[in-house]
Amino acid sequence: MNIYRKLLRWWIALTSVVGFVGGWVYIARATEVGTVTYVGNTAVTMPDLEPIPAVEGLAGNPLSVSTVQSFTFSQSASQQSFSPPMRTGGS
């Protein structure tokens, strides 16, 4: 029984390493995805996305402090009391 457990551990370790290295090689050799998508035999060129706007330019207005949500921190709210879990005799 003990030899079967050792063989199983070696088999799992070997297949894990081979799978990791194989996946690493597969991903490393993958080509870059282009902006062309094929639907059947027709090539469809995907449109370029617009860049993400800066925080100041989301609505076209400059960012002001009054529009930012504020967060207040209360020291008493962060303190929690600790009570140990109840233990029962069980069976």
C-alpha positions as a printed NumPy array, in Angstrom:
array([[  0.   ,   0.   ,   0.   ],
       [  2.82 ,   2.391,   0.855],
       [  4.525,   1.943,  -2.538],
       [  1.257,   2.789,  -4.322],
       [  0.958,   6.033,  -2.348],
       [  4.526,   6.999,  -3.274],
       [  3.938,   6.159,  -6.922],
       [  0.723,   8.191,  -6.914],
       [  2.522,  11.187,  -5.389],
       [  5.3  ,  10.949,  -7.998],
       [  2.744,  10.6  , -10.802],
       [  0.792,  13.656,  -9.621],
       [  3.994,  15.685,  -9.241],
       [  5.264,  14.667, -12.678],
       [  1.989,  15.407, -14.46 ],
       [  1.693,  18.749, -12.66 ],
       [  5.162,  19.826, -13.773],
       [  4.609,  18.597, -17.338],
       [  1.232,  20.341, -17.484],
       [  2.658,  23.599, -16.156],
       [  5.598,  23.61 , -18.567],
       [  3.374,  22.566, -21.46 ],
       [  0.9  ,  25.355, -20.75 ],
       [  3.714,  27.859, -20.362],
       [  5.162,  26.864, -23.754],
       [  1.707,  26.928, -25.366],
       [  0.98 ,  30.435, -24.104],
       [  4.488,  31.669, -24.946],
       [  4.143,  30.477, -28.553],
       [  0.627,  31.886, -29.008],
       [  0.306,  34.644, -31.557],
       [ -0.968,  38.078, -30.684],
       [ -4.67 ,  38.62 , -31.212],
       [ -5.275,  41.036, -34.043],
       [ -8.144,  43.412, -34.487],
       [ -9.726,  41.2  , -37.167],
       [-12.507,  38.794, -36.264],
       [-13.69 ,  36.139, -38.689],
       [-17.414,  35.451, -38.989],
       [-17.691,  32.459, -41.283],
       [-15.558,  33.378, -44.309],
       [-15.95 ,  37.12 , -43.829],
       [-13.302,  39.17 , -42.023],
       [-14.749,  41.853, -39.762],
       [-12.404,  44.609, -38.623],
       [-13.053,  45.609, -35.038],
       [-13.217,  49.367, -34.356],
       [-10.591,  51.053, -32.208],
       [-11.771,  51.974, -28.73 ],
       [-11.613,  55.521, -27.501],
       [ -9.154,  56.21 , -24.686],
       [-10.555,  56.368, -21.163],
       [-11.114,  59.998, -20.166],
       [ -9.276,  61.489, -17.211],
       [-11.123,  62.106, -13.953],
       [-11.215,  65.829, -14.652],
       [-12.834,  65.332, -18.036],
       [-15.605,  62.825, -17.3  ],
       [-18.419,  65.349, -17.632],
       [-16.411,  68.074, -19.323],
       [-16.243,  69.958, -16.025],
       [-13.204,  70.317, -13.82 ],
       [-13.178,  68.168, -10.682],
       [-14.242,  70.016,  -7.562],
       [-14.146,  68.919,  -3.948],
       [-17.89 ,  69.374,  -3.532],
       [-18.64 ,  66.602,  -6.055],
       [-16.421,  64.029,  -4.322],
       [-18.072,  61.703,  -1.817],
       [-16.514,  62.11 ,   1.605],
       [-15.82 ,  59.365,   4.118],
       [-15.794,  59.889,   7.861],
       [-14.069,  57.535,  10.259],
       [-15.199,  57.022,  13.816],
       [-12.69 ,  55.466,  16.221],
       [-15.385,  54.007,  18.485],
       [-17.081,  52.244,  15.574],
       [-13.886,  50.431,  14.596],
       [-13.32 ,  48.825,  18.013],
       [-14.888,  45.413,  18.343],
       [-15.316,  43.345,  21.439],
       [-13.925,  39.84 ,  21.476],
       [-15.767,  36.953,  23.014],
       [-14.358,  33.442,  22.786],
       [-16.527,  30.89 ,  20.998],
       [-18.708,  28.678,  23.161],
       [-17.358,  25.198,  23.564],
       [-19.533,  22.223,  24.162],
       [-18.551,  18.792,  25.319],
       [-19.73 ,  17.13 ,  22.148],
       [-19.498,  13.411,  21.665]])
